Amino acid sequence: MNDYAEETTLDVTNPAPRCPVMLLLDTSGSMDDGPIEELREGLKQFLREPSDDETASRSVELEIITFGNEAKIVAPFAPVNVINDNPPTLDASGTTPLGEALTLASQELKERRRLYKSKGISSYKPWVILMSDGAPNDDWEEPAKAMRSMGEQRKLQYIGIGIGDGADFDTLREILPEHPGPVKLKGLCFKEFFSWLTDSLKSVSASSVAEQDKIQLGNVNSWADLAGTPAASEG
C-alpha cells in the first residue's frame, strides 16, 4: 500500500459517505501556454468551491493524476479542502501517456475503495474526469477498454472532455463510454466546466448513496460546445 493510502489520510471519525473523484489531466506539450494556464485557474476554482460547501467538503475526496511525458500522482487522495490548502503545480511538456494514466487511476480507485470498505465507510460511485487535447501515444487500448467497461456498467461516472480543435475525437470515442461520449470544451472554458462539476458533486454529496443514480446533472451549455463536438462517423 502506498504511504498516503494509510488510514492517516482517511478521517474515520467523519460519518459522511465519501465520493472519490479522479481528475486525469493532459499536461503534454501541446497544452502549453494558453490551455495549461486556463486549466490551472479552473482547477484553483474547483478546489476552492467544494471546500467552501460543508456537505461537499466532508464527502468529496480528490486525486489528481497528470500525464505529460509520464503519468504521475500530483495530488494523492485526500479531502478536497486539504488539496486546496496545498494545490499541485501543473506544467505542460512531453508526450501523452494516457494508457499509463488510466492504469494508475484504476489501481488508485480500487485501493481507495478497498480502504473505505476496510474502515466501514460507505461511498458513492467514483467520478473519473478525463481532460485531453490530443491522442495517446502509448499502449492505451487495454486500460482504456477496462475503464470504459466500468463506465458502461455504471460502476463509475466517467466524463471525457476534448480540448481544442486538434483533439482526436475518434480515439476519444474508443476510450470513453458511448453515453455521454466525449464532449468538446467550449473554447478554454475550464472555469465553467469546474463550476458545473462542483455543483454536480454538491448534489451527489447531499443525496444518499442509494439515491445517487436519480440525480439530474446540471445544464452543460456554459462549457460544452455540443455543436462543435464531432459526431461519430457512421458505418
N, C-alpha and C positions, 0 to 999 in steps of 0.2 A: 504494500500500500504506500502511496506517496505520502510524504510527511504532512502536507497540508490537508490530506483527507482524514487525518486523525480526528477524534471527536473534539479536539480543542477548537476546530473551526466550525463546529456544529453546536449551537446553543440548545442543549437538550431540555433546558427549563422553559423554552418558548413553546407553548402548546399549539401554535398555529401550524396548519399543514404547509408544506413547502412546495414552491413552484420552481423547479430548476430550469434556468434559461441559459442556452448556449449561443453565444454570438460567434459566428465564423466569418472573419473579416479578411477580405482580399487586401493585402498590403504589398502586392507585387509592384514592379517598377512602373507599370502603366497607370498606376493610381497616383503617381507623383504630382506635385503641385496642387492644382485646384481640388481634385477629388479627395485627396488624403486630408487636406486642411478642412474641408467641409465635413468629412467623416469624423475628424477629431472633435469639431464643435458639436456635431449632432450627438456623439457619444457622451460628451460632457453633460449635455442637457438630459439625456436619458438617465445617466447615473444620478442626477440631482432630483429629478421629479418623483420617481418612486420612493426615494429616500425621504421626501417630504410628506409622503402619504403613510399614515400609521399602519394601516392594514397591509399595504403592499410591502412596506419595509420589513414587516415581520414574516412575510411569506416568500418574497422573491429572492432566490439565491442565483447568482450570476457567475458564469465563467466565460472568459473571452479567449478565443484562440485566433491567432493571426496566421496567414500563410503568404509569405513573401520570401522566396529562397528556401525557407523551411517552415514547417508547421510548429508553432510553439504556444504554450500557455502563457499569456501575458498578464492574466488575472485569474488565479485559481478560484474554484467555487467558494463563495462567501456571500453573506447578505449584501444586497446592493448598496446599502449605506456604507458598509465597510470599504467597498471598492471605490465609492465616491470620495472617501477620505484619502485614498491613495491611488488615483486613476493611472492606468497604463499609458505609456508613450507610444504613439503609432507613427512609424516611419515606413515609407514605401521604397522597396528595392527588390530586384531579382525576379525569379520565375514564379510560377503559380502551382505549388504542390497541393492541389485540392484533395487528392486521394489520401495523402498523408494526414491532412487536417481532418477529414471525415473519419479515418480510422482512430485518430486520437480522440475525437469528440465522442465516438461510440464507446470507447473504453472508459472515458471520464464519466459519461452519463450512467453507464452500468455500475461503476464503482460508487457514485454518489447515491444512487437509488438503493444499492445494497447497504450503504451506511445508514440511510433513513430507516430501512426495514430493521436493521440490527438494533436500532435505538428506539423502535416503536413509534416512529414519526410518520404520519400519513403524508402523502404527496400527490399533487396534481400530475397529469401527464407532462413530460418535458416539452419545452419550446426550443426549437432549433431555428436560428435565423442565419441564413447564408447570404452574404452580400459580395458580389464579384462583378468585375468588368471585363473578364476575359475567359479564355478557355484553359482548362488544366493541362499541364504538360508532364504529368507523372502517371503512374498506373492507378487511375481513378475508378475504373469501371466496377470492380467488385465492391469496394467500400461504398460507392455511390448506390449500387443496387441494394445493398443491405440497409442503408439509411432510408432510401426511397421506400422499400418494403415496409419498414416500420411506420412511415408516414401514411402509406396507403392502408395499413391495418389500423390506423387511428391510434397507434400506441404513442405517438407524439404529434405535436403541432409543428409542421415543417414548412417554413416560408422561405422562398428564394427571390432575391432582388437582383435584377440585372442592371448594371451601372454603365451608362454611356452608350453611344451609338455603335461602338465596336463590340458590345457584349455578344457572345456566341449563344444565341437562344436555342439553336438546335441541340447543342450539347447540354445546356441547362435543362432542357426538357427531358433529357435522358437521366439527369441527376435527381430531379425533383418529382414528387408525386404528380400525377396528371391533373389533379384538382387540389389547389388552385393553379398549379404550374408556376413557372417563373413570371414575375411581373417587372416591367421596366420602371426604374426610378425616374420620376419627372425631373429633368434637369439634374441639379445636385440638391434635391430636397431631403437631405438626410435628417434635418431637424424635424421636418414634418412627419417623416416616417417614424422616428423615435418617439415623437409625441403620440402618434397613433399606437405604437407598441406599448407605451406607458399606460395609456387609457385601457388597452386590452388586458394588460396584466393586472390593473386595478380591478377590473370586472371579474377576472378569474379569482383573484385572491379574496374578493368579497363574497364569492359563492362557496358552496360546499363542494367537496371533491366529487360527490355523487352527481351534482348538478352541472359540472363544468362543461359537458358537451352541449348543453342547452343555451350557452351564452352566445349572443349575437355580436359578432365583432363589428366595430365601427366602420364608417364610410372611409374608403381609401383614396378618394379623389384628390385630397390635398397633396399626396405624394406619389400616387401611381399614375403612370402615363399609359392608361389602358388602350388608347387609340394607337399609341406608338409601340406597344408590345407586339412583336411579330407573331402572326398566327402560325400554328403548327402546319407544316406542309402536308398536303393530302396525298393519299396513295400509298 
